[in-house]
Every structure is written in structure tokens, then in C-alpha cells.
Amino acid sequence: MDYFDIDIELTEKDLALKEAAHRFAKEVVRPVAKELDAMSAEDYIADSSPFNHFMKEAYKLGYHTLILPDWVGGMGLSPKQTCIVLEEIGWGSFGLGVQLIVASFAALGAIYSNNDDLIEEFTKPYVACKDGSIRACWGGTEPDHGTDIIPTPEAWYASPDMKPNVRSRRDGDDYILNGQKSSWVSGGTVASHVLLHFGIDPSQGFAGSGVAIVPLDLPGITKGKPLEKLGQRDLNQGELFFDDVRIPSKWIIGEPEFYTPFMELFLTIANLWMSMWATGLARAAFEEAFTYSQERTVGLKLLKDHFYTKIRMFEMFRRVEVCRAITRRASELNFTVTPGFLEYSCVAKTTTTEYCLKNAHDAVQLFGGNGIAREYLPEKLFRDARMTLIEDGNNEMLAADGGHKIYESYPI
């Protein structure tokens, strides 16, 4: 369906980007996501997997550079254009949207380092890659820690009792890494590189961490089994193990004195990407319900002619527009000013993920028995949406983090 966009200031370029991204989402993303959702996690990572077709098509179209600036060969999109494109990809698949963006994290990390040598080594080869073979993952999550690695204002964050599961020791100009990242590393078992968070100064807890770009073909690195899970089965996740892995200090893009602002920067941005995909998922659920309501007859009349269906459609439509509004406004703010306002990103992420779950729930309810059948899309949307309230930070913890920032910033 042609979906009305309340923003009357969209340019011809914005609309062309939207049309192209929707075509990609409809013709490539959603069909591949459906196949991957039905496969085992092991079959997903096989050479013959449709995942590889998705990556090749995305790279061929340049979508792997979606969040990179034009001066390194990226798409160089405006904040609003990024929202538009990632909403469309999220409409096709939240999980594959995450997979695509996390693939660029090593390249993005090199840009954040402002180090020309790292940009030459990691960013430019990634931008030039057209077959999907160079792809990163985000090595933040750990077996012994959940969202507690995120809220930098909390007392435990800098406590020496908070011990990262991946730790390092200095050896000349190198660092030696040992430990494990958890099963929730997005892209972990299909990646060629990792943007790795690891402990450097144990006296500072997580505040004593560092971030490095690490190729995953180094001696001592092994990958665990890909994770089987309830939803977003089209997003590969799995463990990474480090056994006396030696990396040069030049690969480190953030040491303890810069780690906390780096973490807050990344949280501010990552939560916005989450809200963009969630907006797409909320819209997908609305559109499925809207279409079905015009086809299904119940009680001798179409669902759309029932009074309560009209109320349900209005509520689902309302949620999509709220998701779009807060996501675009927060993105235009936080992709423009430095440092950004984390509280607005937390508002965007928590609101959109809660609303996409409500829309997915309402789509299942409208479909009735068909809503829980794998033949129909709402069943997958519901499972995928449920993951978002935990993903990239538990919503309750993010709300507390955002609340702390409000206390710091509010002028009263």
C-alpha cells in the first residue's frame, strides 16, 4: 500500500531513497528473512544460506555504507534520510536491519578514532567491498553481565567488583586478550571483525575498559555455536572466545580515559537505529492488519466494517506516527549536536519498541487463529518485536539511564 507520510518537507531525493529502500526491503529483505526464520541457526551460517545472498545484494547497492559519511565513500545520508531508509529495511526485517548496520561497526569505529591509518586499514576496504565478505560484529555483551555494562552513571559501573569477562594485559606495544563474549553478539559467528569492548584497568570496573577493532582470523580466537532463539532468528548471534590473542595497541580506538564518553556516544546513536527499525516493524504490523481487515469476513461482514476494528486500526496507525515523529526528531538532534542528549535516544528506543510490540500483538489478535500460524507474517513480527525490549539494552535500565540524564540536564 502507499503509506501517507505526515512530513510534507520530504524532498525528491528523500522520496527516491524511500522508494528504492522499500523495493529492496520487499524484494530481498523480507523473503530472505522468512527463509532464515524457518532455518536452524547452524544452517543460517552455511555457505549456501540465503543470508549470503542478502549481504551480497545489500553491499552491491551500497547499503553497507548507510551510516558512513560520504568523505570515506559512504552514503552520507542526512539524519532524516537515515530514518527513512532504516524504517523501510526494518519493515522488511528488524533482524536483518541490525545485521546490516552492525557489519559496519569496525569501519565506523575507525572513523570515530580520527586515525587516518585505521581508516585506511579498516574503513576503506569495507567501503570497497561488494560481496559482503568484510563484516563486523559488536562485542559488548558478556556472559556475566547484561544491561549493567551500559549505565555509566550508576555506582557499580566504576566498581572494581565489576569485572569484564574479556580482559587484557599489556605486553610492550601489544595487548593480550583473554576471555569470552556472550551468545548475544550480533553477527558474532558470521563476522570477519569485531568492535571489541574489553577490560584494561580492573581498578575502575567497566569504566576501565577499552575498545579495539580486532580481525577475527587472529590466532587464539574461536567462535561458538550460533544462538537458537525465540525471535529475530534472521539475526545471527553467537559467542566469541579469546585465548592469549595478541593485538597491537594501534588498533585500540578508546582507552579508559575516553571509554565512558565513547560508550555514551555509541548508546546515543545505537538507540536511534533501534527506534528506526522498530518504526518499520510497527508499520509492517499495521499494514498486515489493515490489508487483512479488508479481506477477512467475520459475522457476515468484513473485519474492517466492525466498529472495534476501526478503533484498533486507528490505534495502530497512531503508534506508527508517534514512532516516526520521536525517531526523526531525536535523530535530527543527536546526529547534529555533539555530545548528543542520550535521554532523547532512550525515549525514542523505549517508545518505539513498546509500540512495535503493541502493534504486532494487535495484528496477531486481529488475525485470530491465523495470527499464530507461521503461514502469516504477524506471528514472526510478534516474536521479533518481543526481542526489541531487551535488545541493545533492557528498556527499564535505559529508562533509568535516561532519567539520570534528565536530572543532570533539566533546568528547574
DOLUM-649083 format. One line per 10 residues: their letters; for each residue y, x, z of N, C-alpha, C. Coordinates in steps of 0.2 Angstrom, whole numbers, plus 5000, padded with zeros to 4 digits. Example, Ala and Ser with C-alpha at 12.3 -4.5 7.8 and 13.67 -1.06 7.14 Angstrom:
# DOLUM-649083
AS> 4972/5066/5039/4978/5062/5039/4984/5066/5039 | 4989/5064/5035/4995/5068/5036/5000/5064/5039
//
This chain:
# DOLUM-649083
MDYFDIDIEL> 4994/5004/5000/5000/5000/5000/5006/5004/5000 | 5012/5002/4997/5018/5005/4998/5021/5004/5005 | 5022/5009/5008/5024/5008/5015/5032/5009/5016 | 5035/5004/5019/5043/5005/5019/5044/5010/5025 | 5049/5014/5023/5052/5020/5027/5059/5018/5029 | 5060/5017/5036/5067/5015/5038/5072/5020/5036 | 5070/5026/5035/5075/5031/5034/5078/5030/5027 | 5084/5028/5026/5087/5027/5019/5090/5033/5017 | 5090/5039/5020/5093/5045/5018/5088/5050/5015 | 5082/5047/5014/5077/5052/5011/5079/5053/5004
TEKDLALKEA> 5079/5060/5002/5081/5062/4995/5075/5061/4990 | 5077/5063/4984/5072/5063/4979/5066/5068/4980 | 5068/5074/4983/5064/5079/4985/5059/5077/4990 | 5062/5073/4995/5058/5071/5001/5053/5066/4998 | 5055/5061/4994/5050/5056/4992/5045/5059/4987 | 5047/5065/4983/5042/5068/4979/5037/5072/4984 | 5039/5075/4989/5034/5078/4994/5030/5073/4997 | 5032/5067/4999/5028/5062/5002/5023/5060/4997 | 5025/5058/4991/5020/5056/4986/5015/5061/4984 | 5016/5067/4984/5011/5072/4982/5007/5073/4988
AHRFAKEVVR> 5010/5073/4994/5005/5074/5000/5001/5068/5001 | 5003/5062/5000/4999/5056/5001/4993/5056/4995 | 4995/5059/4989/4990/5059/4984/4984/5064/4987 | 4986/5070/4989/4982/5075/4992/4978/5072/4998 | 4981/5068/5002/4978/5065/5008/4972/5060/5006 | 4974/5056/5001/4970/5051/4998/4964/5053/4994 | 4965/5058/4990/4960/5060/4985/4956/5066/4988 | 4958/5070/4993/4955/5076/4995/4953/5075/5003 | 4959/5074/5007/4958/5075/5014/4953/5069/5017 | 4955/5063/5015/4951/5058/5018/4944/5058/5016
PVAKELDAMS> 4942/5059/5010/4935/5059/5008/4931/5065/5011 | 4934/5071/5011/4931/5076/5014/4930/5075/5022 | 4935/5072/5025/4935/5071/5032/4929/5066/5034 | 4928/5061/5029/4922/5056/5030/4916/5060/5030 | 4915/5064/5025/4909/5068/5024/4908/5073/5030 | 4913/5076/5033/4912/5081/5038/4910/5077/5045 | 4913/5071/5045/4912/5067/5051/4905/5065/5052 | 4901/5064/5047/4894/5062/5047/4890/5068/5047 | 4892/5074/5047/4888/5080/5047/4887/5083/5054 | 4882/5087/5055/4881/5091/5061/4887/5097/5061
AEDYIADSSP> 4888/5099/5067/4893/5105/5067/4891/5111/5064 | 4884/5112/5064/4881/5118/5060/4882/5117/5053 | 4880/5111/5050/4881/5110/5043/4888/5111/5041 | 4893/5109/5045/4900/5109/5043/4902/5116/5041 | 4899/5121/5045/4902/5128/5043/4897/5132/5038 | 4893/5128/5035/4889/5131/5030/4893/5133/5023 | 4891/5137/5019/4894/5139/5013/4895/5133/5009 | 4890/5129/5009/4890/5123/5004/4894/5117/5007 | 4897/5118/5013/4901/5112/5016/4907/5110/5012 | 4908/5104/5012/4914/5101/5009/4921/5104/5012
FNHFMKEAYK> 4920/5106/5018/4926/5109/5021/4929/5115/5017 | 4925/5119/5014/4927/5124/5010/4931/5122/5004 | 4928/5116/5001/4932/5113/4995/4939/5111/4998 | 4939/5108/5004/4946/5106/5006/4951/5111/5007 | 4948/5117/5010/4953/5123/5011/4955/5126/5004 | 4950/5126/4999/4952/5129/4993/4958/5125/4990 | 4957/5118/4990/4962/5113/4987/4968/5114/4990 | 4968/5114/4997/4974/5115/5001/4978/5121/4999 | 4974/5127/4999/4978/5133/4998/4980/5133/4991 | 4977/5130/4986/4979/5130/4979/4985/5127/4978
LGYHTLILPD> 4986/5122/4982/4993/5118/4982/4998/5121/4986 | 4996/5126/4990/5001/5129/4994/5002/5126/5001 | 4998/5121/5003/4999/5118/5009/4997/5123/5015 | 4994/5128/5014/4993/5133/5020/4999/5136/5022 | 5004/5136/5018/5011/5139/5020/5016/5134/5022 | 5013/5128/5024/5018/5122/5025/5023/5124/5030 | 5021/5127/5036/5025/5129/5041/5029/5136/5041 | 5028/5139/5035/5031/5146/5035/5037/5145/5031 | 5042/5150/5032/5048/5150/5029/5048/5152/5022 | 5053/5151/5018/5052/5152/5011/5053/5160/5010
WVGGMGLSPK> 5057/5163/5014/5058/5171/5013/5052/5175/5014 | 5046/5172/5016/5040/5175/5016/5035/5172/5010 | 5038/5167/5007/5034/5164/5002/5031/5157/5004 | 5033/5155/5010/5031/5148/5012/5034/5143/5009 | 5033/5137/5011/5036/5131/5008/5043/5130/5010 | 5045/5132/5016/5052/5132/5018/5054/5125/5019 | 5050/5121/5021/5052/5114/5022/5057/5113/5028 | 5061/5108/5027/5066/5106/5032/5062/5102/5038 | 5064/5101/5044/5061/5098/5049/5058/5091/5047 | 5063/5087/5044/5061/5081/5041/5055/5081/5036
QTCIVLEEIG> 5056/5085/5032/5051/5086/5026/5044/5088/5029 | 5044/5092/5034/5038/5094/5038/5035/5088/5041 | 5039/5084/5044/5036/5077/5047/5033/5073/5042 | 5037/5072/5036/5034/5068/5031/5027/5070/5028 | 5027/5077/5027/5021/5079/5024/5015/5079/5029 | 5016/5081/5035/5011/5081/5040/5009/5074/5042 | 5013/5069/5042/5012/5062/5043/5006/5060/5038 | 5008/5062/5031/5003/5060/5026/4996/5063/5027 | 4996/5070/5029/4990/5073/5030/4986/5070/5036 | 4990/5069/5041/4987/5065/5047/4984/5058/5045
WGSFGLGVQL> 4988/5055/5041/4985/5049/5038/4978/5050/5035 | 4977/5055/5032/4971/5057/5029/4966/5059/5034 | 4968/5063/5039/4963/5066/5044/4967/5070/5049 | 4967/5068/5055/4970/5071/5060/4967/5078/5061 | 4960/5078/5061/4957/5084/5062/4958/5090/5057 | 4958/5088/5051/4959/5092/5045/4966/5094/5045 | 4971/5090/5047/4978/5092/5048/4978/5098/5053 | 4975/5097/5059/4975/5103/5064/4972/5109/5060 | 4966/5108/5057/4963/5114/5054/4967/5118/5049 | 4971/5114/5045/4975/5117/5040/4981/5121/5043
IVASFAALGA> 4984/5118/5048/4990/5122/5051/4988/5127/5056 | 4983/5127/5059/4981/5132/5064/4978/5138/5060 | 4977/5137/5053/4975/5143/5049/4980/5148/5048 | 4987/5145/5049/4992/5149/5048/4995/5153/5054 | 4992/5152/5060/4994/5154/5066/4995/5162/5066 | 4991/5166/5063/4991/5173/5063/4997/5175/5059 | 4998/5172/5053/5004/5173/5049/5010/5171/5052 | 5010/5166/5056/5016/5163/5059/5018/5168/5065 | 5013/5170/5069/5014/5175/5074/5017/5181/5072 | 5015/5184/5066/5018/5190/5064/5026/5189/5062
IYSNNDDLIE> 5027/5183/5060/5034/5181/5059/5038/5181/5065 | 5035/5178/5070/5039/5177/5077/5040/5184/5080 | 5035/5189/5078/5036/5196/5081/5042/5199/5078 | 5045/5197/5072/5050/5200/5069/5049/5207/5067 | 5042/5209/5066/5040/5215/5064/5038/5216/5057 | 5041/5219/5053/5040/5220/5046/5033/5222/5044 | 5031/5227/5048/5024/5229/5047/5019/5224/5048 | 5019/5220/5053/5015/5215/5054/5015/5209/5049 | 5021/5208/5047/5022/5203/5041/5018/5205/5035 | 5019/5212/5034/5016/5215/5028/5008/5214/5029
EFTKPYVACK> 5006/5216/5035/4999/5216/5036/4995/5209/5037 | 4999/5204/5040/4995/5198/5041/4998/5192/5037 | 5005/5192/5036/5008/5186/5034/5007/5186/5026 | 5009/5191/5023/5010/5191/5015/5003/5190/5012 | 4997/5194/5015/4991/5192/5012/4989/5185/5013 | 4990/5182/5018/4989/5175/5020/4992/5170/5015 | 4999/5172/5014/5003/5168/5009/5000/5168/5002 | 4998/5174/5000/4995/5175/4993/4988/5173/4992 | 4984/5171/4998/4978/5169/4997/4977/5162/4994 | 4973/5161/4989/4972/5155/4986/4965/5152/4987
DGSIRACWGG> 4961/5155/4990/4954/5152/4990/4952/5150/4997 | 4957/5151/5002/4955/5148/5009/4951/5153/5013 | 4950/5159/5011/4946/5164/5015/4950/5167/5020 | 4956/5167/5020/4960/5170/5026/4963/5164/5030 | 4960/5164/5036/4962/5158/5040/4961/5160/5047 | 4966/5158/5051/4966/5159/5058/4964/5154/5063 | 4963/5155/5069/4962/5150/5074/4967/5152/5080 | 4967/5147/5085/4972/5148/5091/4968/5149/5097 | 4967/5156/5099/4963/5157/5105/4967/5157/5112 | 4968/5151/5114/4972/5150/5120/4967/5147/5125
TEPDHGTDII> 4963/5142/5124/4959/5138/5128/4953/5143/5131 | 4952/5142/5137/4947/5146/5141/4942/5142/5145 | 4936/5145/5146/4930/5141/5149/4932/5138/5156 | 4936/5143/5160/4938/5141/5167/4944/5138/5168 | 4948/5136/5162/4955/5134/5163/4956/5128/5157 | 4959/5123/5159/4961/5118/5154/4968/5118/5153 | 4972/5113/5154/4979/5112/5153/4983/5116/5158 | 4979/5119/5163/4983/5123/5168/4986/5129/5166 | 4984/5131/5159/4986/5138/5157/4993/5136/5153 | 4995/5130/5153/5001/5128/5149/5008/5128/5154
PTPEAWYASP> 5008/5124/5159/5014/5123/5163/5017/5129/5166 | 5021/5132/5163/5024/5138/5166/5028/5137/5172 | 5031/5131/5174/5035/5131/5180/5031/5130/5186 | 5024/5129/5185/5020/5127/5191/5019/5134/5195 | 5018/5134/5202/5017/5140/5206/5011/5143/5204 | 5005/5140/5202/4999/5143/5200/4999/5147/5194 | 5004/5146/5190/5005/5149/5183/5005/5157/5184 | 5009/5159/5189/5010/5166/5190/5006/5169/5196 | 5001/5165/5199/4997/5167/5204/4992/5172/5202 | 4991/5177/5206/4986/5182/5204/4979/5179/5205
DMKPNVRSRR> 4978/5173/5208/4972/5170/5209/4970/5166/5202 | 4975/5165/5198/4973/5163/5191/4971/5168/5186 | 4965/5169/5185/4963/5175/5181/4960/5172/5174 | 4964/5175/5169/4962/5173/5162/4954/5175/5161 | 4951/5172/5157/4944/5174/5155/4944/5179/5150 | 4949/5180/5146/4949/5186/5142/4954/5191/5145 | 4952/5197/5147/4956/5202/5150/4956/5208/5146 | 4961/5212/5147/4962/5219/5144/4963/5225/5148 | 4961/5230/5146/4964/5237/5149/4967/5241/5144 | 4971/5245/5146/4975/5250/5142/4971/5256/5141
DGDDYILNGQ> 4970/5258/5135/4967/5265/5133/4971/5268/5128 | 4976/5273/5130/4980/5276/5126/4985/5271/5122 | 4985/5271/5116/4989/5266/5112/4985/5260/5110 | 4979/5259/5113/4975/5253/5112/4974/5249/5118 | 4971/5243/5117/4969/5239/5122/4962/5237/5121 | 4958/5237/5126/4951/5235/5126/4950/5228/5129 | 4947/5223/5125/4947/5216/5127/4940/5215/5129 | 4939/5211/5134/4933/5208/5136/4934/5201/5139 | 4929/5197/5137/4929/5190/5140/4927/5185/5135 | 4929/5179/5136/4927/5173/5132/4932/5168/5131
KSSWVSGGTV> 4933/5165/5125/4937/5159/5124/4932/5153/5124 | 4935/5147/5125/4930/5142/5126/4928/5138/5120 | 4924/5133/5120/4922/5129/5114/4928/5126/5111 | 4934/5125/5114/4939/5121/5111/4944/5125/5106 | 4942/5131/5105/4946/5135/5100/4946/5132/5093 | 4952/5129/5091/4952/5125/5085/4951/5130/5079 | 4946/5129/5075/4945/5134/5069/4941/5140/5071 | 4939/5140/5077/4936/5146/5080/4930/5149/5076 | 4925/5145/5074/4919/5148/5071/4920/5149/5063 | 4926/5147/5060/4927/5147/5053/4933/5152/5052
ASHVLLHFGI> 4936/5155/5057/4942/5159/5056/4940/5166/5054 | 4945/5169/5051/4945/5176/5049/4949/5180/5054 | 4954/5177/5058/4959/5180/5063/4960/5175/5068 | 4962/5178/5074/4964/5174/5080/4971/5176/5082 | 4975/5171/5084/4981/5172/5088/4978/5171/5095 | 4977/5177/5098/4974/5178/5104/4978/5178/5110 | 4977/5174/5115/4980/5175/5122/4976/5178/5127 | 4978/5183/5130/4973/5187/5134/4977/5190/5140 | 4974/5192/5146/4977/5194/5152/4979/5202/5151 | 4984/5204/5153/4987/5211/5153/4988/5213/5160
DPSQGFAGSG> 4992/5209/5164/4994/5211/5171/4991/5206/5176 | 4985/5207/5179/4982/5202/5183/4986/5200/5189 | 4991/5204/5191/4995/5203/5197/5000/5197/5196 | 5001/5195/5189/5005/5189/5188/5002/5183/5185 | 4995/5183/5186/4991/5177/5184/4992/5176/5176 | 4993/5170/5174/4994/5169/5167/5001/5171/5164 | 5006/5172/5169/5012/5174/5167/5011/5182/5165 | 5006/5185/5167/5005/5192/5165/5001/5193/5158 | 5001/5187/5154/4997/5188/5148/5001/5191/5142 | 4997/5192/5137/5000/5194/5131/4997/5190/5125
VAIVPLDLPG> 5000/5191/5119/4997/5188/5113/4997/5193/5108 | 4991/5193/5104/4990/5198/5099/4987/5194/5093 | 4988/5197/5087/4984/5195/5081/4978/5199/5080 | 4972/5196/5080/4966/5200/5080/4961/5198/5075 | 4960/5202/5070/4954/5201/5065/4948/5199/5068 | 4944/5194/5066/4938/5193/5069/4932/5196/5067 | 4933/5201/5062/4927/5205/5060/4927/5212/5064 | 4930/5213/5069/4930/5219/5073/4924/5220/5077 | 4921/5226/5078/4915/5227/5082/4916/5224/5089 | 4911/5220/5091/4912/5218/5098/4914/5210/5098
ITKGKPLEKL> 4916/5207/5093/4917/5200/5093/4912/5196/5090 | 4910/5191/5093/4905/5186/5091/4907/5179/5092 | 4905/5175/5088/4907/5168/5088/4901/5164/5090 | 4902/5159/5095/4897/5154/5097/4896/5149/5092 | 4892/5144/5095/4890/5139/5090/4896/5134/5090 | 4896/5131/5084/4902/5126/5083/4900/5120/5088 | 4906/5117/5090/4905/5112/5095/4904/5105/5092 | 4899/5101/5095/4897/5094/5094/4902/5090/5098 | 4905/5085/5096/4910/5081/5100/4910/5074/5097 | 4914/5070/5101/4915/5063/5100/4919/5062/5094
GQRDLNQGEL> 4925/5064/5094/4930/5063/5088/4932/5069/5085 | 4936/5069/5080/4939/5074/5076/4933/5079/5074 | 4928/5076/5072/4922/5080/5070/4923/5084/5064 | 4929/5082/5060/4931/5086/5055/4935/5092/5056 | 4936/5093/5063/4940/5099/5065/4935/5104/5068 | 4934/5110/5065/4929/5114/5068/4932/5117/5075 | 4928/5118/5080/4930/5121/5086/4924/5125/5089 | 4925/5130/5092/4919/5134/5095/4922/5141/5099 | 4917/5144/5102/4918/5149/5107/4919/5156/5103 | 4923/5160/5106/4924/5167/5104/4922/5172/5110
FFDDVRIPSK> 4918/5177/5108/4917/5182/5114/4919/5189/5112 | 4921/5192/5117/4924/5199/5116/4921/5204/5121 | 4918/5209/5118/4914/5214/5121/4916/5221/5120 | 4921/5224/5124/4924/5230/5123/4927/5230/5116 | 4931/5226/5114/4934/5225/5107/4941/5229/5108 | 4941/5234/5103/4947/5239/5103/4952/5236/5098 | 4959/5235/5101/4964/5233/5096/4970/5238/5097 | 4973/5240/5092/4979/5244/5093/4985/5240/5096 | 4989/5243/5100/4995/5240/5103/5000/5237/5098 | 5000/5239/5092/5004/5237/5087/5003/5229/5085
WIIGEPEFYT> 4997/5227/5086/4995/5220/5085/4998/5215/5090 | 5000/5218/5095/5002/5213/5101/5009/5211/5099 | 5010/5204/5099/5017/5202/5097/5020/5199/5103 | 5017/5199/5109/5020/5196/5115/5017/5199/5121 | 5021/5203/5125/5018/5206/5132/5021/5202/5137 | 5019/5203/5144/5020/5199/5149/5028/5197/5150 | 5032/5202/5149/5039/5200/5150/5042/5195/5145 | 5038/5194/5139/5040/5189/5134/5035/5183/5134 | 5030/5183/5138/5024/5179/5137/5027/5171/5139 | 5030/5171/5144/5032/5164/5146/5037/5160/5141
PFMELFLTIA> 5042/5164/5139/5046/5160/5134/5042/5159/5127 | 5037/5164/5126/5033/5163/5120/5029/5157/5120 | 5026/5156/5126/5022/5150/5127/5026/5144/5127 | 5032/5144/5130/5036/5138/5130/5038/5136/5122 | 5040/5141/5119/5042/5141/5112/5036/5137/5108 | 5030/5140/5109/5024/5138/5105/5022/5131/5107 | 5023/5129/5113/5022/5122/5116/5027/5117/5113 | 5033/5119/5112/5038/5115/5110/5037/5113/5102 | 5034/5118/5099/5033/5117/5091/5026/5113/5090 | 5021/5116/5094/5014/5113/5093/5014/5106/5095
NLWMSMWATG> 5018/5104/5100/5018/5097/5102/5021/5092/5096 | 5026/5095/5093/5029/5091/5087/5024/5090/5081 | 5020/5096/5080/5015/5095/5075/5010/5089/5077 | 5008/5090/5083/5003/5084/5086/5006/5077/5084 | 5012/5077/5086/5015/5070/5085/5016/5068/5078 | 5016/5073/5073/5017/5071/5066/5010/5068/5064 | 5004/5072/5066/4998/5069/5064/4996/5063/5067 | 4998/5062/5073/4997/5056/5077/5001/5050/5074 | 5007/5051/5071/5010/5046/5067/5006/5044/5061 | 5004/5049/5058/4999/5047/5052/4993/5043/5054
LARAAFEEAF> 4990/5045/5059/4984/5041/5062/4986/5034/5064 | 4992/5033/5067/4994/5027/5069/4995/5022/5063 | 4998/5025/5058/5000/5022/5052/4993/5020/5048 | 4988/5025/5048/4982/5023/5045/4978/5017/5048 | 4979/5017/5055/4975/5011/5058/4979/5005/5056 | 4986/5005/5056/4989/4999/5054/4988/4997/5047 | 4987/5001/5043/4986/4999/5036/4979/4997/5035 | 4974/5000/5038/4967/4997/5038/4967/4990/5040 | 4970/4988/5046/4971/4982/5049/4974/4977/5045 | 4980/4979/5042/4984/4975/5038/4980/4973/5031
TYSQERTVGL> 4977/4977/5028/4973/4976/5022/4967/4971/5024 | 4964/4973/5029/4958/4969/5031/4960/4962/5033 | 4966/4961/5036/4968/4954/5038/4969/4949/5032 | 4970/4952/5026/4971/4948/5020/4965/4947/5016 | 4959/4950/5019/4953/4949/5015/4948/4945/5019 | 4948/4946/5026/4943/4943/5030/4945/4936/5032 | 4940/4931/5031/4941/4924/5033/4937/4923/5040 | 4941/4920/5045/4938/4918/5051/4941/4911/5053 | 4936/4907/5055/4938/4900/5056/4942/4896/5050 | 4939/4897/5045/4941/4894/5038/4948/4896/5036
KLLKDHFYTK> 4951/4902/5039/4957/4904/5036/4957/4912/5037 | 4961/4915/5032/4962/4922/5033/4964/4924/5040 | 4962/4930/5042/4964/4933/5048/4972/4933/5048 | 4975/4935/5043/4982/4935/5043/4986/4929/5044 | 4983/4923/5043/4986/4917/5045/4985/4914/5052 | 4981/4918/5056/4981/4917/5063/4987/4919/5067 | 4989/4915/5071/4995/4917/5075/4995/4923/5078 | 4989/4925/5082/4989/4931/5086/4989/4937/5081 | 4986/4936/5075/4986/4942/5070/4993/4944/5068 | 4997/4939/5068/5004/4941/5066/5007/4945/5072
IRMFEMFRRV> 5006/4943/5078/5008/4947/5084/5005/4954/5084 | 4999/4954/5082/4996/4961/5083/4998/4966/5077 | 4999/4963/5071/5002/4967/5066/5009/4969/5067 | 5013/4965/5070/5020/4967/5072/5020/4973/5077 | 5015/4972/5082/5015/4977/5087/5012/4984/5084 | 5008/4984/5080/5005/4990/5077/5011/4993/5072 | 5014/4989/5069/5020/4991/5064/5025/4994/5069 | 5027/4991/5074/5032/4993/5079/5030/5000/5082 | 5024/5001/5083/5022/5008/5086/5023/5013/5081 | 5021/5012/5074/5022/5017/5069/5029/5019/5068
EVCRAITRRA> 5034/5014/5069/5041/5016/5068/5043/5019/5074 | 5041/5018/5080/5043/5022/5086/5040/5029/5085 | 5034/5030/5083/5031/5036/5082/5036/5040/5077 | 5037/5037/5071/5041/5041/5066/5048/5043/5069 | 5051/5038/5073/5058/5039/5075/5058/5045/5080 | 5054/5045/5085/5054/5050/5090/5052/5057/5087 | 5047/5057/5083/5045/5063/5080/5050/5066/5076 | 5053/5063/5071/5058/5065/5067/5064/5068/5071 | 5067/5064/5076/5072/5066/5079/5071/5072/5084 | 5065/5072/5087/5063/5078/5091/5062/5084/5087
SELNFTVTPG> 5060/5083/5081/5058/5089/5076/5065/5092/5074 | 5070/5087/5072/5076/5090/5069/5080/5094/5075 | 5079/5092/5081/5082/5095/5086/5078/5102/5087 | 5072/5102/5088/5068/5108/5091/5067/5113/5085 | 5067/5111/5079/5066/5116/5074/5073/5119/5072 | 5078/5116/5075/5085/5119/5073/5088/5123/5078 | 5087/5121/5085/5091/5125/5090/5085/5130/5094 | 5088/5135/5096/5084/5140/5100/5087/5142/5106 | 5084/5141/5112/5077/5139/5113/5077/5131/5112 | 5072/5128/5111/5071/5121/5110/5071/5117/5117
FLEYSCVAKT> 5071/5111/5117/5070/5107/5123/5063/5104/5123 | 5059/5107/5127/5052/5106/5127/5051/5098/5129 | 5055/5096/5134/5054/5089/5136/5054/5084/5130 | 5058/5085/5125/5058/5080/5119/5051/5081/5115 | 5049/5087/5115/5042/5088/5111/5037/5085/5115 | 5037/5085/5122/5032/5082/5126/5033/5074/5126 | 5039/5072/5125/5040/5064/5124/5037/5062/5117 | 5038/5066/5112/5035/5065/5106/5027/5065/5106 | 5025/5070/5109/5017/5071/5109/5014/5065/5113 | 5016/5064/5119/5013/5059/5123/5014/5052/5120
TTTEYCLKNA> 5020/5050/5118/5021/5044/5115/5017/5042/5109 | 5017/5047/5104/5013/5046/5098/5006/5046/5099 | 5003/5050/5103/4996/5050/5104/4994/5044/5107 | 4998/5041/5112/4996/5035/5116/4996/5029/5111 | 5001/5029/5106/5002/5024/5102/4997/5024/5096 | 4995/5030/5094/4990/5030/5089/4983/5028/5092 | 4982/5029/5098/4976/5026/5101/4976/5019/5102 | 4982/5016/5104/4983/5009/5104/4982/5006/5097 | 4984/5009/5092/4984/5006/5085/4976/5006/5083 | 4973/5012/5084/4966/5012/5082/4962/5007/5086
HDAVQLFGGN> 4963/5006/5093/4960/5001/5097/4961/4994/5094 | 4967/4993/5092/4969/4986/5089/4965/4985/5082 | 4965/4990/5078/4961/4990/5072/4954/4988/5073 | 4951/4992/5078/4944/4990/5079/4943/4983/5082 | 4948/4981/5086/4947/4974/5089/4948/4969/5083 | 4953/4970/5078/4954/4965/5073/4948/4965/5068 | 4944/4971/5067/4939/4971/5063/4932/4968/5066 | 4933/4967/5073/4927/4964/5076/4921/4969/5076 | 4915/4966/5075/4909/4970/5074/4910/4975/5069 | 4913/4974/5063/4914/4979/5058/4918/4985/5061
GIAREYLPEK> 4922/4984/5066/4926/4989/5068/4922/4995/5072 | 4916/4993/5074/4912/4998/5077/4907/5001/5072 | 4907/4999/5066/4902/5001/5061/4905/5007/5057 | 4901/5012/5056/4903/5018/5053/4905/5017/5046 | 4903/5011/5043/4905/5010/5036/4912/5009/5035 | 4916/5007/5041/4923/5006/5041/4927/5011/5044 | 4933/5012/5042/4937/5018/5045/4939/5017/5052 | 4941/5011/5055/4943/5011/5061/4939/5014/5067 | 4932/5014/5066/4928/5017/5071/4929/5025/5071 | 4930/5028/5066/4932/5035/5066/4939/5036/5068
LFRDARMTLI> 4944/5032/5066/4951/5033/5069/4951/5032/5076 | 4947/5028/5079/4947/5027/5086/4944/5033/5090 | 4939/5036/5087/4936/5042/5090/4941/5048/5090 | 4944/5048/5084/4949/5054/5083/4955/5053/5087 | 4957/5047/5088/4963/5046/5092/4962/5047/5099 | 4956/5046/5102/4955/5047/5109/4955/5054/5110 | 4954/5058/5106/4954/5066/5107/4961/5068/5108 | 4966/5065/5105/4973/5067/5105/4976/5067/5112 | 4974/5063/5116/4977/5063/5123/4975/5069/5127 | 4970/5072/5125/4968/5079/5128/4971/5085/5125
EDGNNEMLAA> 4971/5084/5118/4972/5090/5113/4979/5093/5114 | 4978/5100/5114/4984/5104/5114/4988/5102/5121 | 4984/5100/5126/4987/5099/5132/4986/5092/5134 | 4983/5091/5140/4982/5084/5143/4989/5081/5144 | 4989/5074/5142/4996/5071/5142/4999/5071/5149 | 4995/5070/5154/4998/5069/5161/5001/5076/5163 | 4998/5082/5161/5001/5088/5163/5007/5089/5158 | 5007/5087/5152/5013/5088/5148/5018/5084/5150 | 5017/5078/5153/5022/5074/5156/5025/5077/5162 | 5021/5080/5166/5024/5084/5172/5028/5090/5170
DGGHKIYESY> 5026/5093/5165/5029/5099/5162/5036/5097/5159 | 5036/5091/5156/5042/5088/5153/5047/5086/5159 | 5044/5083/5164/5048/5081/5169/5051/5086/5173 | 5048/5092/5173/5051/5098/5177/5057/5100/5173 | 5056/5100/5166/5062/5102/5162/5068/5097/5162 | 5066/5091/5163/5072/5086/5164/5076/5087/5170 | 5072/5089/5176/5075/5091/5182/5080/5097/5181 | 5078/5102/5177/5081/5108/5176/5088/5106/5172 | 5087/5102/5167/5092/5101/5162/5097/5095/5163 | 5095/5090/5166/5099/5084/5167/5105/5085/5170
PI> 5111/5083/5168/5117/5085/5171/5119/5081/5177 | 5116/5076/5179/5118/5072/5186/5117/5077/5192
//
